[in-house]
Amino acid sequence: MKKLLWVSIGVGVGVLASKKYAEVSSGAALNRQVGKYTDRASEYWEAFRQGMSSREEELRSALGVDAAK
């Protein structure tokens, strides 16, 4: 009975390892990770630009400068 348990655990680990290897070797995992980092970076820069723009408007109105761009 113990041998059957260990064989089934070994088969399960082997199946999981082969699936993980197939995912990594196909490049799908890398593409997903790069996509996540790209999305985070673009969200950060968009928030930064919005904050910069609103602060610039505040400063221009406080100084009485026309918004000539």
VMD Tcl script that draws the C-alpha trace (Angstrom):
set ca {
  {0.00 0.00 0.00}
  {2.85 2.40 0.80}
  {4.44 1.69 -2.57}
  {1.22 2.55 -4.38}
  {0.99 5.82 -2.46}
  {4.58 6.78 -3.35}
  {4.10 5.79 -6.99}
  {0.96 7.93 -7.26}
  {2.75 10.88 -5.61}
  {5.64 10.45 -8.03}
  {3.33 10.35 -11.03}
  {1.52 13.47 -9.82}
  {4.76 15.38 -9.32}
  {5.97 14.23 -12.73}
  {2.80 15.44 -14.44}
  {2.98 18.83 -12.72}
  {6.66 19.21 -13.56}
  {6.10 18.34 -17.21}
  {3.24 20.87 -17.47}
  {5.38 23.57 -15.88}
  {8.30 22.76 -18.18}
  {6.05 22.91 -21.24}
  {4.71 26.29 -20.13}
  {8.17 27.72 -19.50}
  {9.70 26.33 -22.66}
  {6.87 27.68 -24.80}
  {7.53 31.23 -23.60}
  {3.93 31.79 -22.51}
  {4.91 32.44 -18.91}
  {7.56 34.95 -19.89}
  {5.16 36.78 -22.20}
  {2.55 36.98 -19.44}
  {5.06 38.33 -16.93}
  {6.41 40.94 -19.34}
  {2.84 41.97 -20.16}
  {2.05 42.46 -16.47}
  {5.15 44.61 -15.94}
  {4.38 46.67 -19.04}
  {0.82 47.28 -17.87}
  {2.01 48.35 -14.42}
  {4.59 50.70 -15.90}
  {2.09 52.31 -18.26}
  {-0.42 52.78 -15.42}
  {2.30 54.39 -13.29}
  {3.37 56.78 -16.03}
  {-0.23 57.71 -16.82}
  {-0.86 58.58 -13.16}
  {2.40 60.53 -13.08}
  {1.44 62.54 -16.18}
  {-2.01 63.30 -14.80}
  {-0.56 64.47 -11.48}
  {2.05 66.58 -13.24}
  {-0.58 68.17 -15.47}
  {-2.90 69.00 -12.59}
  {-0.04 70.47 -10.55}
  {1.07 72.55 -13.50}
  {-2.46 73.94 -13.84}
  {-2.51 74.78 -10.11}
  {0.80 76.60 -10.37}
  {-0.20 78.50 -13.51}
  {-3.45 79.68 -11.93}
  {-1.68 80.63 -8.69}
  {0.93 82.66 -10.59}
  {-1.56 84.13 -13.07}
  {0.31 82.76 -16.08}
  {-1.59 82.02 -19.27}
  {-1.61 78.40 -20.36}
  {0.05 79.11 -23.71}
  {1.37 75.88 -25.05}
}
mol new
graphics top color blue
foreach p $ca { graphics top sphere $p radius 0.5 }
foreach p [lrange $ca 0 end-1] q [lrange $ca 1 end] { graphics top cylinder $p $q radius 0.2 }
display resetview
